[in-house]
Amino acid sequence: MTPDSLTYLRCEYLVDPLGIDEPRPRLSWVQQSSRRGAAQTAYRVVVASSADRLAAGEADLWDSGRVASDQSTHVEYDGAPLTSRAACHWQVTLWDERGEPLTSPPAMWTMGLMESSDWQADWVTHDPQIVARDPGAQPPTATQPGTPALFRKSFDAPDGVVRATLYVTARGLVEPRLNGAVVTPDCFVPEWTDYHKRLHYRTYDVTRHVRAGENALAATLGDGWWSGYIGWQETRGQYGTLENSLLMQLEVELADGRTIVVPTDGSWSCTTGPIIASDFMMGETYDARRERTGWDQPGYDATDWLPVVEVPPATVRTPRFGFSNNAPADSGEPLPLVAQRSEPVRVVERLAPVSVTTVTPGVHVYDFGQNFSGWVELSAAGPAGTRLVLRHGERLNPDGTLYTENLRRADATDAYTLRGGGAETLRPHFTFHGFQYLEITGIDEPLPLADVRGCVVMSATPPAGEFECSHPLVNRLWKNALWGQKGNFLTVPTDCPQRDERLGWMGDAQVFMRSATYNMDVAAFFTKWMNDVTDSQDADGLFPDVAPRIDEGDNFVGLDGLGGGAGWADAGVIVPWTLWRVYGDRRIVQRHWDAMVRWLDWLERVNPESIRENHLNNNYGDWLCIPADTTFRTHSEMKTLLATAYWADDAAKMAAMARALGRADEADRFDAMFTKVRAAFGKRWLEDEGRLAVETQTAYLLALAFNLLPEADRAAAASRLVELIAAEDWHLSTGFIGIKHLNPELTLAGHADVAGRLLTNEDYPSWLYPVVHGATTIWERWNGWTADDGFFNPQMNSFNHYSLGSVAEWLYRHVAGIELDDASAGFKQFVVKPYPTDNLQHAGATYRSVHGEIESRWRIEDAQFKLRVRVPANTTARVFCPCPSDGAVTEGGQPAAEAEGVQLVGFADGYAELAVRPGLYEFAAPFGQYA
C-alpha cells in the first residue's frame, strides 16, 4: 500500500502562479491514498510571506486554524490583505478519517501589480526611422505586416540581489530577454483578450539572470492579434492602430532593502533585426544574415540604434457591433492591465516527421503523421543567402503535392535565408500554422528527418483524461478529438488553426466543452475566456458569436453583426454553468451573473410570445448538418425551434445556478421563464404521440436534452428519433448543435444499441469515415473529403475543427460511465454507470477531477460484466453495474454487500446500484446478453 500524500496544490487553478491579481485567491489540493475509505475530516492552511517563515511555522499572512471540513477545493484565502508584489508561501495539513495528520509540500504564489500607480514604465514604440533607413525592412500597411523591432536597455546592478521580477506586456507580441537569455518558454505574450476592454501582462521571476555589474534587458516586438490579421479580414489593425508598443518593468530587490527599477522609457534604444515580417496568418520571413550577435547582452555597442518613441497608453474603446450597431467610441479611460488567469501558450511536445517525399525536383514534402498546430524547427546548413521556403498544409493533392486551397487568404509560409558558415537552427517567433504536411523548397536534397521537428504549440492546459476501448478506430476517433482540442485551444478556443479565421466561435466551444473538460484541465483556460465573452457583450445584452469579438465590417456578406446567434451566444450561460458543474466553481457564476441576466432579459424583452424568433441575427441553425445548411436564412422553422430550445435551456441553467448561489427569488423567476418557454415550445411544435412538427434528428434531440416534452411523450419522441435515423439507413444527419446530444440522448432513452451502431459506422456520413481515410483530427464537415467527390469547396473546409468531436463526451460519460451526480458539483460525489453496446468488448477511461483520479474500466468476459472502479480519496460514488435483478454482484470475489467500502442499494432497470467509498474495486456480475 502506497503512503498517503497531498498533491496538486493549486492557486486559482494554477501551480505556483506568479503575479496574480485576485485579492482573495482560492486554494485547492488533492488527497491521494490507496486506503479504502480515505477521507479528509479537517484541514489547516498556513500562508507566510517567505519560505523561511513558512518552514519556521510563522504564518504571518494567514493561519486558518483547524477547520472541521472535507472541503479541498476553492478554499478562499482569508488572511491579511494582499498587496502588490506580495510573495505568499503556503502549506496545508489535513486530518483523515482516522484522525491522522498529513502535511503537503510547500507551494507558493505571488501578487502582481494590483494598482495602476505600481507601473513606473512608459509605453514605447520604435522610431519609424529604423524602418526608413533599413532597405530590408518594410513599414506596416493595412495589408502588409511590418518588420518586428528590437529594443534594449543597459543597467547596472550591485551584489546582493535577492529577487528580480519582470512585468511585461505589449500592444502586439513580445519576446523578453535578459543578458542574452530567453526569460520564459511562453509564446505569444501577452495573449489575446478583447483589447477594447483589457490587456494581459505577465510576471516572470528572473532572479537567476541578473548579475552584478552591467546587465542588458531586451525584447523583440511583433504584430500578433493587436495589429496583425484576425479572422477572415483582408486588412490589419483591428484595434485601431498598426503601431505596436511595449511596456516592461524590471524590479531588482537587494539585500539592503533597496529596489532598482528598470522601466521602459525614452532612454531605451531600438532597431531592426533578422525578422523581416511575421504574421499569424501569413507566416514569417527571417534573414539570418541580419542577426545582431550579442544585441541582448551586456557590452553590446548600440550607438547606431535609435531612441524609442514614447506613446500614450491605450484607452477603453466601445467598438461597433451587435444589434445596436453603435459607432466606435473611446472612453478616455486607460485600458486596464490585468494578470493572465490561464496557463500560457507553450511548445508542449515535438513531433518527428514519419516520411519525406521529393514530389518534383527541389520540392520536398514531409509528413508528420499528425495534423497539429505550431511550427517547424529546422537544423540546416548552406551557403550564405540560401533561401528555404516552408509551406504548410493539412492534406495532399492526389499527385502528392501540398493541398493549400482551403487556407483561403492565409499564406502559412515561412521563409529563411541562411547566414552561412555552419549549422543553423531556425524557427518562427510570431506565427503558427495548422498542418500535417510541410513542403520545403530552396534546397536540392531533402533535409534528414531528424533535422525537421514539428513543435506542437497550445495553451498548456494539463492532461486530465484518457479513453480506450476494444475498437481501434474508435480509439483513433477519441485521439482525433483530443488533437482537435490541442490544435485549437490556443489562448481562446478557436474554430480552426490553419485558414484565415482562427476565431473563438462560441457555438463550437460550448458543444465541445464537456469533452474538453474530460480531456484536459481547462478550468483556468475557460475562466480567462469567459472574461473575453463578457467583455464582448453589447449594451443591449447580446453575447457575441465569437469572443474576443471582432469588428466584422463589410467583409462577411450576409452577416448582420456577430452577436446573439442561437446556440452560439448562449455559450455566455453554458460556459459558467459547465465550470460550476465540472469544477464546483461558484465564483465564476457570481462574477458573470449580471451579464447572464442581461442576456436573458434581452431574450425575454424582444420575444414577448416566448418563442425566440425576433432579432435572431446570424441564426446558424444546426450548422453543417446533412444536407449541409450553410445559408443563413433557410429552414427558418428549424432554426426558430433551435433558438427557442436554447432559450429554455438557458433559463433552466440560470435557475439551477441561482439556487446554488442562494438566490431564491431569481431561481423562481428563471424557473417560471423556463416553464413559459417550454409551454410555448410545446404549443408550436409538439404534436400527438411525441411527434414534432419539425422532423429532424436535432429537433428531437434538443426536445429531449432540454426537457421540453411532457414525461409521457419522451419515449415516443425517442422512438421517432430512432425512426428518423433508420430512414437515413442508420446514419446521423446532425450538425454542430445536434451532434453533441445524439449519442447521449439515444443512450439515456434506452437506445444505446443505436448509439453504438452510429459510433462504429465506417461509411459516409459517420465519425469513422474520416478516420478510415486517414484523418488525425476532427474535420469541420462530414464531407470535407469523400471518395466520390474529393475535397469539398475550399472556401470552408477545415480538417482540424473539434465540434463534431463532441462525441468524446459520450465516450467518457456513458461508454466508460464517468458522470457527474445531479446532486453534487465538481465530482465530489459522482456516478459510474457504463452503458455497454454489442460492438465493444471492453472500454474504460481515467479522469483526473479536481478531487483526484477517477477510473472506470469494464470488460465482458466469461458471461460476466467485470467493472474496475477507482474512487479517489475524499469523494464518494454511486456505481451502477449491469446486472439482472436476480444476479449476484461480487467485489474482489466476495459478495458486494459484504465488501469493505461498498453498500448494495438495490436493483433497477438492469443495473445493481452500489454506494462506494474511496478505494479501488473490482466488481463482477452475470451478463447473460453476451453469454
LINPECOR-V889785 format. One record per residue. N is the residue number from 0. PHI is phi in whole degrees, 0 to 359 (none if undefined). Layout:
BEGIN
n=N phi=PHI
n=N phi=PHI
END
This chain:
BEGIN
n=0 phi=none
n=1 phi=287
n=2 phi=291
n=3 phi=293
n=4 phi=207
n=5 phi=248
n=6 phi=227
n=7 phi=54
n=8 phi=289
n=9 phi=221
n=10 phi=238
n=11 phi=51
n=12 phi=74
n=13 phi=248
n=14 phi=270
n=15 phi=47
n=16 phi=287
n=17 phi=251
n=18 phi=71
n=19 phi=279
n=20 phi=235
n=21 phi=275
n=22 phi=292
n=23 phi=232
n=24 phi=295
n=25 phi=256
n=26 phi=245
n=27 phi=219
n=28 phi=208
n=29 phi=235
n=30 phi=272
n=31 phi=246
n=32 phi=201
n=33 phi=267
n=34 phi=277
n=35 phi=292
n=36 phi=84
n=37 phi=297
n=38 phi=205
n=39 phi=267
n=40 phi=247
n=41 phi=199
n=42 phi=216
n=43 phi=219
n=44 phi=251
n=45 phi=238
n=46 phi=228
n=47 phi=233
n=48 phi=276
n=49 phi=207
n=50 phi=295
n=51 phi=295
n=52 phi=294
n=53 phi=298
n=54 phi=297
n=55 phi=274
n=56 phi=81
n=57 phi=264
n=58 phi=272
n=59 phi=282
n=60 phi=262
n=61 phi=196
n=62 phi=228
n=63 phi=291
n=64 phi=70
n=65 phi=286
n=66 phi=247
n=67 phi=286
n=68 phi=193
n=69 phi=262
n=70 phi=292
n=71 phi=227
n=72 phi=230
n=73 phi=56
n=74 phi=281
n=75 phi=279
n=76 phi=304
n=77 phi=221
n=78 phi=252
n=79 phi=300
n=80 phi=305
n=81 phi=268
n=82 phi=247
n=83 phi=306
n=84 phi=74
n=85 phi=299
n=86 phi=264
n=87 phi=234
n=88 phi=255
n=89 phi=223
n=90 phi=207
n=91 phi=233
n=92 phi=243
n=93 phi=240
n=94 phi=246
n=95 phi=273
n=96 phi=292
n=97 phi=266
n=98 phi=86
n=99 phi=277
n=100 phi=277
n=101 phi=216
n=102 phi=246
n=103 phi=278
n=104 phi=294
n=105 phi=287
n=106 phi=225
n=107 phi=202
n=108 phi=211
n=109 phi=234
n=110 phi=267
n=111 phi=270
n=112 phi=269
n=113 phi=273
n=114 phi=241
n=115 phi=299
n=116 phi=290
n=117 phi=290
n=118 phi=275
n=119 phi=262
n=120 phi=283
n=121 phi=251
n=122 phi=288
n=123 phi=228
n=124 phi=227
n=125 phi=278
n=126 phi=293
n=127 phi=301
n=128 phi=293
n=129 phi=294
n=130 phi=276
n=131 phi=299
n=132 phi=267
n=133 phi=247
n=134 phi=295
n=135 phi=272
n=136 phi=269
n=137 phi=221
n=138 phi=286
n=139 phi=291
n=140 phi=229
n=141 phi=297
n=142 phi=237
n=143 phi=222
n=144 phi=301
n=145 phi=272
n=146 phi=274
n=147 phi=301
n=148 phi=248
n=149 phi=257
n=150 phi=229
n=151 phi=205
n=152 phi=207
n=153 phi=267
n=154 phi=208
n=155 phi=255
n=156 phi=228
n=157 phi=278
n=158 phi=292
n=159 phi=88
n=160 phi=287
n=161 phi=265
n=162 phi=206
n=163 phi=231
n=164 phi=233
n=165 phi=248
n=166 phi=252
n=167 phi=215
n=168 phi=207
n=169 phi=195
n=170 phi=265
n=171 phi=129
n=172 phi=236
n=173 phi=229
n=174 phi=246
n=175 phi=279
n=176 phi=221
n=177 phi=219
n=178 phi=53
n=179 phi=83
n=180 phi=251
n=181 phi=288
n=182 phi=278
n=183 phi=206
n=184 phi=279
n=185 phi=296
n=186 phi=250
n=187 phi=58
n=188 phi=268
n=189 phi=277
n=190 phi=282
n=191 phi=293
n=192 phi=228
n=193 phi=285
n=194 phi=295
n=195 phi=286
n=196 phi=239
n=197 phi=200
n=198 phi=223
n=199 phi=284
n=200 phi=233
n=201 phi=241
n=202 phi=240
n=203 phi=227
n=204 phi=276
n=205 phi=243
n=206 phi=306
n=207 phi=291
n=208 phi=268
n=209 phi=275
n=210 phi=235
n=211 phi=292
n=212 phi=103
n=213 phi=284
n=214 phi=228
n=215 phi=227
n=216 phi=257
n=217 phi=215
n=218 phi=197
n=219 phi=250
n=220 phi=239
n=221 phi=233
n=222 phi=283
n=223 phi=66
n=224 phi=287
n=225 phi=298
n=226 phi=237
n=227 phi=274
n=228 phi=291
n=229 phi=228
n=230 phi=65
n=231 phi=272
n=232 phi=293
n=233 phi=260
n=234 phi=232
n=235 phi=255
n=236 phi=76
n=237 phi=301
n=238 phi=254
n=239 phi=99
n=240 phi=204
n=241 phi=266
n=242 phi=272
n=243 phi=272
n=244 phi=211
n=245 phi=232
n=246 phi=222
n=247 phi=223
n=248 phi=215
n=249 phi=261
n=250 phi=240
n=251 phi=249
n=252 phi=267
n=253 phi=251
n=254 phi=297
n=255 phi=275
n=256 phi=96
n=257 phi=283
n=258 phi=230
n=259 phi=265
n=260 phi=248
n=261 phi=243
n=262 phi=261
n=263 phi=291
n=264 phi=197
n=265 phi=292
n=266 phi=276
n=267 phi=284
n=268 phi=239
n=269 phi=213
n=270 phi=195
n=271 phi=264
n=272 phi=221
n=273 phi=281
n=274 phi=275
n=275 phi=283
n=276 phi=201
n=277 phi=205
n=278 phi=210
n=279 phi=306
n=280 phi=280
n=281 phi=271
n=282 phi=104
n=283 phi=232
n=284 phi=245
n=285 phi=227
n=286 phi=243
n=287 phi=294
n=288 phi=292
n=289 phi=265
n=290 phi=297
n=291 phi=251
n=292 phi=302
n=293 phi=80
n=294 phi=298
n=295 phi=254
n=296 phi=238
n=297 phi=298
n=298 phi=83
n=299 phi=286
n=300 phi=273
n=301 phi=250
n=302 phi=294
n=303 phi=271
n=304 phi=283
n=305 phi=259
n=306 phi=292
n=307 phi=286
n=308 phi=245
n=309 phi=282
n=310 phi=228
n=311 phi=288
n=312 phi=292
n=313 phi=288
n=314 phi=241
n=315 phi=295
n=316 phi=230
n=317 phi=263
n=318 phi=279
n=319 phi=276
n=320 phi=189
n=321 phi=79
n=322 phi=300
n=323 phi=288
n=324 phi=52
n=325 phi=293
n=326 phi=287
n=327 phi=301
n=328 phi=212
n=329 phi=266
n=330 phi=276
n=331 phi=86
n=332 phi=277
n=333 phi=300
n=334 phi=293
n=335 phi=298
n=336 phi=261
n=337 phi=233
n=338 phi=289
n=339 phi=291
n=340 phi=264
n=341 phi=234
n=342 phi=299
n=343 phi=285
n=344 phi=284
n=345 phi=214
n=346 phi=284
n=347 phi=260
n=348 phi=194
n=349 phi=235
n=350 phi=245
n=351 phi=264
n=352 phi=296
n=353 phi=268
n=354 phi=196
n=355 phi=221
n=356 phi=229
n=357 phi=271
n=358 phi=281
n=359 phi=217
n=360 phi=307
n=361 phi=82
n=362 phi=241
n=363 phi=244
n=364 phi=246
n=365 phi=258
n=366 phi=246
n=367 phi=273
n=368 phi=73
n=369 phi=204
n=370 phi=284
n=371 phi=204
n=372 phi=249
n=373 phi=153
n=374 phi=208
n=375 phi=247
n=376 phi=254
n=377 phi=246
n=378 phi=246
n=379 phi=213
n=380 phi=219
n=381 phi=176
n=382 phi=298
n=383 phi=304
n=384 phi=94
n=385 phi=298
n=386 phi=245
n=387 phi=261
n=388 phi=244
n=389 phi=247
n=390 phi=246
n=391 phi=236
n=392 phi=207
n=393 phi=272
n=394 phi=221
n=395 phi=247
n=396 phi=288
n=397 phi=305
n=398 phi=273
n=399 phi=90
n=400 phi=279
n=401 phi=289
n=402 phi=267
n=403 phi=232
n=404 phi=301
n=405 phi=284
n=406 phi=282
n=407 phi=56
n=408 phi=271
n=409 phi=278
n=410 phi=289
n=411 phi=49
n=412 phi=234
n=413 phi=251
n=414 phi=229
n=415 phi=235
n=416 phi=252
n=417 phi=285
n=418 phi=276
n=419 phi=84
n=420 phi=95
n=421 phi=138
n=422 phi=293
n=423 phi=231
n=424 phi=253
n=425 phi=234
n=426 phi=204
n=427 phi=282
n=428 phi=238
n=429 phi=232
n=430 phi=210
n=431 phi=210
n=432 phi=224
n=433 phi=251
n=434 phi=195
n=435 phi=241
n=436 phi=244
n=437 phi=236
n=438 phi=253
n=439 phi=244
n=440 phi=234
n=441 phi=107
n=442 phi=227
n=443 phi=288
n=444 phi=251
n=445 phi=293
n=446 phi=291
n=447 phi=301
n=448 phi=304
n=449 phi=294
n=450 phi=265
n=451 phi=236
n=452 phi=237
n=453 phi=274
n=454 phi=260
n=455 phi=278
n=456 phi=242
n=457 phi=196
n=458 phi=297
n=459 phi=280
n=460 phi=289
n=461 phi=293
n=462 phi=300
n=463 phi=234
n=464 phi=221
n=465 phi=219
n=466 phi=233
n=467 phi=207
n=468 phi=206
n=469 phi=280
n=470 phi=257
n=471 phi=301
n=472 phi=290
n=473 phi=292
n=474 phi=300
n=475 phi=292
n=476 phi=301
n=477 phi=298
n=478 phi=297
n=479 phi=298
n=480 phi=296
n=481 phi=298
n=482 phi=290
n=483 phi=297
n=484 phi=292
n=485 phi=302
n=486 phi=283
n=487 phi=238
n=488 phi=268
n=489 phi=230
n=490 phi=66
n=491 phi=223
n=492 phi=282
n=493 phi=281
n=494 phi=280
n=495 phi=200
n=496 phi=255
n=497 phi=250
n=498 phi=268
n=499 phi=278
n=500 phi=208
n=501 phi=57
n=502 phi=255
n=503 phi=277
n=504 phi=295
n=505 phi=282
n=506 phi=295
n=507 phi=303
n=508 phi=294
n=509 phi=288
n=510 phi=287
n=511 phi=261
n=512 phi=299
n=513 phi=295
n=514 phi=300
n=515 phi=299
n=516 phi=292
n=517 phi=287
n=518 phi=289
n=519 phi=216
n=520 phi=278
n=521 phi=249
n=522 phi=298
n=523 phi=293
n=524 phi=301
n=525 phi=283
n=526 phi=298
n=527 phi=297
n=528 phi=294
n=529 phi=297
n=530 phi=297
n=531 phi=298
n=532 phi=297
n=533 phi=291
n=534 phi=301
n=535 phi=268
n=536 phi=292
n=537 phi=268
n=538 phi=295
n=539 phi=281
n=540 phi=110
n=541 phi=291
n=542 phi=283
n=543 phi=284
n=544 phi=269
n=545 phi=230
n=546 phi=219
n=547 phi=300
n=548 phi=288
n=549 phi=241
n=550 phi=273
n=551 phi=287
n=552 phi=57
n=553 phi=249
n=554 phi=273
n=555 phi=247
n=556 phi=300
n=557 phi=99
n=558 phi=268
n=559 phi=259
n=560 phi=131
n=561 phi=279
n=562 phi=200
n=563 phi=84
n=564 phi=296
n=565 phi=296
n=566 phi=85
n=567 phi=255
n=568 phi=300
n=569 phi=296
n=570 phi=300
n=571 phi=298
n=572 phi=260
n=573 phi=294
n=574 phi=294
n=575 phi=299
n=576 phi=300
n=577 phi=292
n=578 phi=298
n=579 phi=294
n=580 phi=292
n=581 phi=279
n=582 phi=250
n=583 phi=67
n=584 phi=269
n=585 phi=274
n=586 phi=296
n=587 phi=299
n=588 phi=290
n=589 phi=299
n=590 phi=295
n=591 phi=249
n=592 phi=300
n=593 phi=298
n=594 phi=296
n=595 phi=294
n=596 phi=296
n=597 phi=300
n=598 phi=294
n=599 phi=293
n=600 phi=300
n=601 phi=294
n=602 phi=302
n=603 phi=291
n=604 phi=293
n=605 phi=267
n=606 phi=232
n=607 phi=294
n=608 phi=269
n=609 phi=67
n=610 phi=247
n=611 phi=278
n=612 phi=227
n=613 phi=251
n=614 phi=51
n=615 phi=283
n=616 phi=50
n=617 phi=270
n=618 phi=278
n=619 phi=284
n=620 phi=65
n=621 phi=275
n=622 phi=307
n=623 phi=62
n=624 phi=288
n=625 phi=249
n=626 phi=293
n=627 phi=303
n=628 phi=262
n=629 phi=253
n=630 phi=263
n=631 phi=264
n=632 phi=229
n=633 phi=248
n=634 phi=52
n=635 phi=296
n=636 phi=292
n=637 phi=297
n=638 phi=293
n=639 phi=292
n=640 phi=300
n=641 phi=299
n=642 phi=297
n=643 phi=294
n=644 phi=299
n=645 phi=292
n=646 phi=299
n=647 phi=300
n=648 phi=293
n=649 phi=304
n=650 phi=297
n=651 phi=297
n=652 phi=294
n=653 phi=298
n=654 phi=297
n=655 phi=295
n=656 phi=293
n=657 phi=298
n=658 phi=297
n=659 phi=296
n=660 phi=270
n=661 phi=77
n=662 phi=264
n=663 phi=298
n=664 phi=297
n=665 phi=289
n=666 phi=299
n=667 phi=297
n=668 phi=299
n=669 phi=282
n=670 phi=301
n=671 phi=294
n=672 phi=297
n=673 phi=301
n=674 phi=300
n=675 phi=293
n=676 phi=292
n=677 phi=300
n=678 phi=295
n=679 phi=295
n=680 phi=301
n=681 phi=297
n=682 phi=297
n=683 phi=275
n=684 phi=238
n=685 phi=275
n=686 phi=250
n=687 phi=290
n=688 phi=55
n=689 phi=76
n=690 phi=275
n=691 phi=251
n=692 phi=290
n=693 phi=255
n=694 phi=260
n=695 phi=231
n=696 phi=302
n=697 phi=292
n=698 phi=301
n=699 phi=292
n=700 phi=296
n=701 phi=292
n=702 phi=299
n=703 phi=285
n=704 phi=294
n=705 phi=259
n=706 phi=57
n=707 phi=258
n=708 phi=241
n=709 phi=301
n=710 phi=305
n=711 phi=293
n=712 phi=260
n=713 phi=295
n=714 phi=297
n=715 phi=294
n=716 phi=297
n=717 phi=296
n=718 phi=296
n=719 phi=294
n=720 phi=301
n=721 phi=297
n=722 phi=298
n=723 phi=295
n=724 phi=293
n=725 phi=298
n=726 phi=294
n=727 phi=266
n=728 phi=58
n=729 phi=60
n=730 phi=233
n=731 phi=282
n=732 phi=217
n=733 phi=269
n=734 phi=248
n=735 phi=302
n=736 phi=281
n=737 phi=293
n=738 phi=297
n=739 phi=300
n=740 phi=263
n=741 phi=300
n=742 phi=290
n=743 phi=300
n=744 phi=289
n=745 phi=301
n=746 phi=296
n=747 phi=293
n=748 phi=271
n=749 phi=92
n=750 phi=241
n=751 phi=299
n=752 phi=296
n=753 phi=291
n=754 phi=300
n=755 phi=296
n=756 phi=293
n=757 phi=297
n=758 phi=300
n=759 phi=259
n=760 phi=301
n=761 phi=246
n=762 phi=265
n=763 phi=284
n=764 phi=267
n=765 phi=195
n=766 phi=295
n=767 phi=274
n=768 phi=302
n=769 phi=298
n=770 phi=298
n=771 phi=301
n=772 phi=258
n=773 phi=92
n=774 phi=295
n=775 phi=241
n=776 phi=220
n=777 phi=277
n=778 phi=277
n=779 phi=295
n=780 phi=229
n=781 phi=301
n=782 phi=253
n=783 phi=305
n=784 phi=210
n=785 phi=228
n=786 phi=297
n=787 phi=280
n=788 phi=247
n=789 phi=70
n=790 phi=289
n=791 phi=287
n=792 phi=314
n=793 phi=291
n=794 phi=295
n=795 phi=205
n=796 phi=206
n=797 phi=274
n=798 phi=253
n=799 phi=213
n=800 phi=233
n=801 phi=267
n=802 phi=306
n=803 phi=289
n=804 phi=274
n=805 phi=295
n=806 phi=299
n=807 phi=300
n=808 phi=303
n=809 phi=295
n=810 phi=299
n=811 phi=287
n=812 phi=286
n=813 phi=241
n=814 phi=282
n=815 phi=287
n=816 phi=97
n=817 phi=274
n=818 phi=222
n=819 phi=295
n=820 phi=266
n=821 phi=303
n=822 phi=270
n=823 phi=213
n=824 phi=261
n=825 phi=77
n=826 phi=60
n=827 phi=295
n=828 phi=233
n=829 phi=214
n=830 phi=240
n=831 phi=241
n=832 phi=215
n=833 phi=283
n=834 phi=243
n=835 phi=291
n=836 phi=235
n=837 phi=283
n=838 phi=254
n=839 phi=232
n=840 phi=262
n=841 phi=204
n=842 phi=198
n=843 phi=186
n=844 phi=207
n=845 phi=242
n=846 phi=215
n=847 phi=272
n=848 phi=281
n=849 phi=292
n=850 phi=253
n=851 phi=127
n=852 phi=276
n=853 phi=258
n=854 phi=228
n=855 phi=217
n=856 phi=223
n=857 phi=229
n=858 phi=211
n=859 phi=255
n=860 phi=209
n=861 phi=54
n=862 phi=60
n=863 phi=234
n=864 phi=263
n=865 phi=251
n=866 phi=233
n=867 phi=259
n=868 phi=229
n=869 phi=244
n=870 phi=252
n=871 phi=292
n=872 phi=306
n=873 phi=69
n=874 phi=225
n=875 phi=223
n=876 phi=220
n=877 phi=254
n=878 phi=256
n=879 phi=246
n=880 phi=254
n=881 phi=306
n=882 phi=189
n=883 phi=294
n=884 phi=297
n=885 phi=260
n=886 phi=274
n=887 phi=250
n=888 phi=267
n=889 phi=243
n=890 phi=225
n=891 phi=62
n=892 phi=91
n=893 phi=245
n=894 phi=306
n=895 phi=301
n=896 phi=296
n=897 phi=258
n=898 phi=282
n=899 phi=296
n=900 phi=83
n=901 phi=236
n=902 phi=233
n=903 phi=280
n=904 phi=276
n=905 phi=159
n=906 phi=236
n=907 phi=195
n=908 phi=54
n=909 phi=82
n=910 phi=229
n=911 phi=263
n=912 phi=261
n=913 phi=231
n=914 phi=269
n=915 phi=233
n=916 phi=269
n=917 phi=303
n=918 phi=146
n=919 phi=251
n=920 phi=229
n=921 phi=236
n=922 phi=264
n=923 phi=212
n=924 phi=206
n=925 phi=301
n=926 phi=221
n=927 phi=298
n=928 phi=303
n=929 phi=249
n=930 phi=293
END
